[in-house]
Amino acid sequence: MAKATTIKEALVKWEERAGEKAGEATAVKLYGQAPPIEKMDASLSTLINCERLSLSTNCIEKIANLNGLKNLTILSLGRNNIKNLNGLEAVGDTLVELWISYNLIEKLKGIHIMKKLKVLYMSNNLVKEWGEFAKLAELPCLLDLVFVGNPLEEKFSAEGTWMDEASKRLPKLKKLDGTPVIKAEDDEGEDG
């Protein structure tokens, strides 16, 4: 079997294609490498100006080595083998969008450190409990959530109660699974 592509190798290829230095680039795309990337290794720390990093469609199992990415606002990790959200602490203060659909995430432990996260695309993962879903309420800025294809969503969509139940638990949400969240008017005058 072919050896995995390292981040370093992927960056060399990317620099050749893009004609710019990875350390100076604001957007770096390392998605769909062949053979796929398996580890987010320390070479990532060279991406000091990177605002948008795409590592989707690889075989990454763990989020790691984001410490040097002080400007990262959009991280795309869809279609990997990621099982949890450990490793996001390093970008907790800057990340605005996390795209992590089609992974193996069951628990949302650690999501609360994403203080600026507005957009979370995490469809087709393995979240099956409201207890885990409720952790999303700890994200003060979350406005747009895609959660379709998780066992929890599938169960309650089948019953026709998903939108109501999910938006009740995340009252600040503006968009759920691509649909604008419509709030009932009578929620307005409660604090008076």
Secondary structure as a PSIPRED ss2 file (coil, helix, strand):
# PSIPRED VFORMAT (PSIPRED V4.0)

   1 M C   1.000  0.000  0.000
   2 A C   1.000  0.000  0.000
   3 K C   1.000  0.000  0.000
   4 A C   1.000  0.000  0.000
   5 T E   0.000  0.000  1.000
   6 T C   1.000  0.000  0.000
   7 I H   0.000  1.000  0.000
   8 K H   0.000  1.000  0.000
   9 E H   0.000  1.000  0.000
  10 A H   0.000  1.000  0.000
  11 L H   0.000  1.000  0.000
  12 V H   0.000  1.000  0.000
  13 K H   0.000  1.000  0.000
  14 W H   0.000  1.000  0.000
  15 E H   0.000  1.000  0.000
  16 E H   0.000  1.000  0.000
  17 R H   0.000  1.000  0.000
  18 A H   0.000  1.000  0.000
  19 G C   1.000  0.000  0.000
  20 E C   1.000  0.000  0.000
  21 K C   1.000  0.000  0.000
  22 A C   1.000  0.000  0.000
  23 G C   1.000  0.000  0.000
  24 E C   1.000  0.000  0.000
  25 A C   1.000  0.000  0.000
  26 T C   1.000  0.000  0.000
  27 A E   0.000  0.000  1.000
  28 V E   0.000  0.000  1.000
  29 K E   0.000  0.000  1.000
  30 L C   1.000  0.000  0.000
  31 Y C   1.000  0.000  0.000
  32 G C   1.000  0.000  0.000
  33 Q C   1.000  0.000  0.000
  34 A C   1.000  0.000  0.000
  35 P C   1.000  0.000  0.000
  36 P C   1.000  0.000  0.000
  37 I E   0.000  0.000  1.000
  38 E C   1.000  0.000  0.000
  39 K C   1.000  0.000  0.000
  40 M C   1.000  0.000  0.000
  41 D C   1.000  0.000  0.000
  42 A H   0.000  1.000  0.000
  43 S H   0.000  1.000  0.000
  44 L H   0.000  1.000  0.000
  45 S H   0.000  1.000  0.000
  46 T H   0.000  1.000  0.000
  47 L C   1.000  0.000  0.000
  48 I C   1.000  0.000  0.000
  49 N C   1.000  0.000  0.000
  50 C C   1.000  0.000  0.000
  51 E C   1.000  0.000  0.000
  52 R E   0.000  0.000  1.000
  53 L E   0.000  0.000  1.000
  54 S E   0.000  0.000  1.000
  55 L C   1.000  0.000  0.000
  56 S C   1.000  0.000  0.000
  57 T C   1.000  0.000  0.000
  58 N C   1.000  0.000  0.000
  59 C C   1.000  0.000  0.000
  60 I C   1.000  0.000  0.000
  61 E C   1.000  0.000  0.000
  62 K C   1.000  0.000  0.000
  63 I C   1.000  0.000  0.000
  64 A C   1.000  0.000  0.000
  65 N C   1.000  0.000  0.000
  66 L C   1.000  0.000  0.000
  67 N C   1.000  0.000  0.000
  68 G C   1.000  0.000  0.000
  69 L C   1.000  0.000  0.000
  70 K C   1.000  0.000  0.000
  71 N C   1.000  0.000  0.000
  72 L C   1.000  0.000  0.000
  73 T C   1.000  0.000  0.000
  74 I E   0.000  0.000  1.000
  75 L E   0.000  0.000  1.000
  76 S E   0.000  0.000  1.000
  77 L C   1.000  0.000  0.000
  78 G C   1.000  0.000  0.000
  79 R C   1.000  0.000  0.000
  80 N C   1.000  0.000  0.000
  81 N C   1.000  0.000  0.000
  82 I C   1.000  0.000  0.000
  83 K C   1.000  0.000  0.000
  84 N C   1.000  0.000  0.000
  85 L C   1.000  0.000  0.000
  86 N C   1.000  0.000  0.000
  87 G C   1.000  0.000  0.000
  88 L C   1.000  0.000  0.000
  89 E H   0.000  1.000  0.000
  90 A H   0.000  1.000  0.000
  91 V H   0.000  1.000  0.000
  92 G C   1.000  0.000  0.000
  93 D C   1.000  0.000  0.000
  94 T C   1.000  0.000  0.000
  95 L C   1.000  0.000  0.000
  96 V C   1.000  0.000  0.000
  97 E E   0.000  0.000  1.000
  98 L E   0.000  0.000  1.000
  99 W E   0.000  0.000  1.000
 100 I C   1.000  0.000  0.000
 101 S C   1.000  0.000  0.000
 102 Y C   1.000  0.000  0.000
 103 N C   1.000  0.000  0.000
 104 L C   1.000  0.000  0.000
 105 I C   1.000  0.000  0.000
 106 E C   1.000  0.000  0.000
 107 K C   1.000  0.000  0.000
 108 L C   1.000  0.000  0.000
 109 K C   1.000  0.000  0.000
 110 G C   1.000  0.000  0.000
 111 I H   0.000  1.000  0.000
 112 H H   0.000  1.000  0.000
 113 I H   0.000  1.000  0.000
 114 M C   1.000  0.000  0.000
 115 K C   1.000  0.000  0.000
 116 K C   1.000  0.000  0.000
 117 L C   1.000  0.000  0.000
 118 K C   1.000  0.000  0.000
 119 V E   0.000  0.000  1.000
 120 L E   0.000  0.000  1.000
 121 Y E   0.000  0.000  1.000
 122 M C   1.000  0.000  0.000
 123 S C   1.000  0.000  0.000
 124 N C   1.000  0.000  0.000
 125 N C   1.000  0.000  0.000
 126 L C   1.000  0.000  0.000
 127 V C   1.000  0.000  0.000
 128 K C   1.000  0.000  0.000
 129 E C   1.000  0.000  0.000
 130 W H   0.000  1.000  0.000
 131 G H   0.000  1.000  0.000
 132 E H   0.000  1.000  0.000
 133 F H   0.000  1.000  0.000
 134 A H   0.000  1.000  0.000
 135 K H   0.000  1.000  0.000
 136 L H   0.000  1.000  0.000
 137 A H   0.000  1.000  0.000
 138 E H   0.000  1.000  0.000
 139 L C   1.000  0.000  0.000
 140 P C   1.000  0.000  0.000
 141 C C   1.000  0.000  0.000
 142 L C   1.000  0.000  0.000
 143 L C   1.000  0.000  0.000
 144 D E   0.000  0.000  1.000
 145 L E   0.000  0.000  1.000
 146 V E   0.000  0.000  1.000
 147 F C   1.000  0.000  0.000
 148 V C   1.000  0.000  0.000
 149 G C   1.000  0.000  0.000
 150 N C   1.000  0.000  0.000
 151 P H   0.000  1.000  0.000
 152 L H   0.000  1.000  0.000
 153 E H   0.000  1.000  0.000
 154 E H   0.000  1.000  0.000
 155 K H   0.000  1.000  0.000
 156 F H   0.000  1.000  0.000
 157 S H   0.000  1.000  0.000
 158 A H   0.000  1.000  0.000
 159 E C   1.000  0.000  0.000
 160 G C   1.000  0.000  0.000
 161 T C   1.000  0.000  0.000
 162 W H   0.000  1.000  0.000
 163 M H   0.000  1.000  0.000
 164 D H   0.000  1.000  0.000
 165 E H   0.000  1.000  0.000
 166 A H   0.000  1.000  0.000
 167 S H   0.000  1.000  0.000
 168 K H   0.000  1.000  0.000
 169 R H   0.000  1.000  0.000
 170 L C   1.000  0.000  0.000
 171 P C   1.000  0.000  0.000
 172 K C   1.000  0.000  0.000
 173 L C   1.000  0.000  0.000
 174 K C   1.000  0.000  0.000
 175 K E   0.000  0.000  1.000
 176 L E   0.000  0.000  1.000
 177 D C   1.000  0.000  0.000
 178 G C   1.000  0.000  0.000
 179 T E   0.000  0.000  1.000
 180 P E   0.000  0.000  1.000
 181 V C   1.000  0.000  0.000
 182 I C   1.000  0.000  0.000
 183 K C   1.000  0.000  0.000
 184 A C   1.000  0.000  0.000
 185 E H   0.000  1.000  0.000
 186 D H   0.000  1.000  0.000
 187 D H   0.000  1.000  0.000
 188 E H   0.000  1.000  0.000
 189 G H   0.000  1.000  0.000
 190 E H   0.000  1.000  0.000
 191 D C   1.000  0.000  0.000
 192 G C   1.000  0.000  0.000
